[in-house]
């Protein structure tokens, strides 16, 4: 399903509801036909979020949107451990004030909704419906089918096909996507993967990407991950991104990472004009290339205090380079208290990339009550690009209270003084309800 | 040449079928045997690759795109909604507002991101793509027309 705000309307939302209803009916029939010697678990979470605030954007003034997030899972497990399940996640919003977004008082979306079969052997999974697929070059939400299984000799394979779930605010997208990934792994030491994705807009080639990914752990102390992806349509490497961590002591972890991104190949066929580059409009060359490298060191002073230092260098082909570095100290006492302070500095060659970032947070748990304070301040050395403002400060106070195991209520108030708003105050109320019901037949494999 | 192509078309499914027939691994448990209530350091129990999934490590976020290639392992603790909180189709509330009582979690766009996005978008626009390249980007149109 694709969404163009200039074309979509209430009937499309109704269509989503209809699709959900059809999926639900099919699933009810399947669950009814499930083996007798089985256990069925129905679980879910409802989050009702009421926001309050004022904004000058899009002509809106007083915003009081109420949003309901509903997540539902039905899992039927047979005595051998095979499971059939249904997973649905959606939200709906009603505005009690001015229209908050997309020029609609009522809106909603199906984030995911799929039927799944998981085998007790070979990590076999087959999904049908709206889902998020992450297989090598693919990080793709689609309406379609996905299957994966382990094979012998450490091999595994995954394949998917469907209609991409995208939004198209500026640029038309594709309407058919398919691909797969083959891996060979040793549970203790490594996983090597080869993946490909291909998509079409009507009958025209739209995206063609191939990739190699690795996850190597030769010894317990070393962990290397990385991916290289290639764009067959533009004929260039999109990205090389690798990260290595070394843990010489339980209390010390060292990390280094590098990435190389070619804008022309990487940003090919994005659907928002914000990511289409033009030196005249957004100051970014479409043929820009960036090489980043950096690292971090995390040292646990004791079981409660951890100190992290990090550094990253950005080297561009066209633009001037920049460095980002800083440190963070955290204090954690599980189920009681946590606090942290961080200072970072962006030191670039242009005015906009010269700023300092400060953060202070603390959270305390007192029985069923949680209290949180979070202060973030950005100080821009030069105010020319920030509407003559040097400072952007946000102070967030939040609290939550656990009424019982199933019910939790929370609220937060956020104050911000920044280049866009002199004094912005936003509030949020949140009610969370968790539920779970089990139906087990005699002899069922209960967990 | 044609014979070689026909042979390949026959051999690949045959090889795959043999590998499938010979496979006999036990699936990762659907639910993690021990309840995990806070961000885990998986090394505390796991001695194989799963031990690398130390959620507290400063580079965990950077590496999670690779770890996500084993989603069946993530699914032992995380619901699908955990992914869609950030990798959403159309989302109207940023994750740091929804989970404001978790200041320790890495959640994108904390604080005044309206000002900051102008900088991040220039420094490393590739970091926007995973969540906003082809979905959840309607808000961009408010200014980037």
Interface residues (C-beta under 8 A of the other chain):
Chain A: X3 X5 X45 X47 X49 X51 X57 X58 X65 X67 X69 X71 X73 X75 X77 X81 X83 X87 X89 X91 X93 X100 X101 X102 X107 X109 X110 X111 X112 X118 X119 X120 X121 X122 X123 X124 X125 X131 X132 X134 X135 X136 X139 X141 X148 X149 X150 X151 X152 X153 X155 X157 X164 X165 X166 X167 X169 X170 X173 X181 X183 X185 X187 X188 X189 X190 X191 X193 X213 X214 X215 X217 X220 X223 X225 X226 X227 X239 X243 X245 X253 X255 X257 X259 X261 X263 X266 X267 X269 X270 X271 X272 X273 X274 X275 X277 X282 X283 X284 X290 X292 X296 X298 X308 X310 X314 X319 X322 X324 X330 X332 X334 X338 X340 X346 X348 X352 X353 X355 X359 X361 X362 X363 X370 X372 X374 X376 X378 X385 X386 X392 X393 X394 X396 X398 X399 X400 X410 X412 X414 X416 X418 X419 X420 X428 X430 X447
Chain B: X16 X18 X19 X20 X21 X22 X23 X24 X25 X26 X27 X28 X30 X31 X38 X43 X47 X48 X49 X51 X52 X54 X57 X58 X59 X62 X63 X65 X66 X67 X68 X69 X70 X71 X72 X79 X80 X81 X83 X84 X87 X88 X89 X90 X92 X93 X97 X98 X100 X101 X102 X103 X104 X110 X111 X112 X114 X115 X116 X118 X119 X121 X122 X123 X124 X125 X126 X128 X129 X130 X132 X133 X134 X135 X136 X137 X138 X139 X140 X141 X142 X143 X144 X145
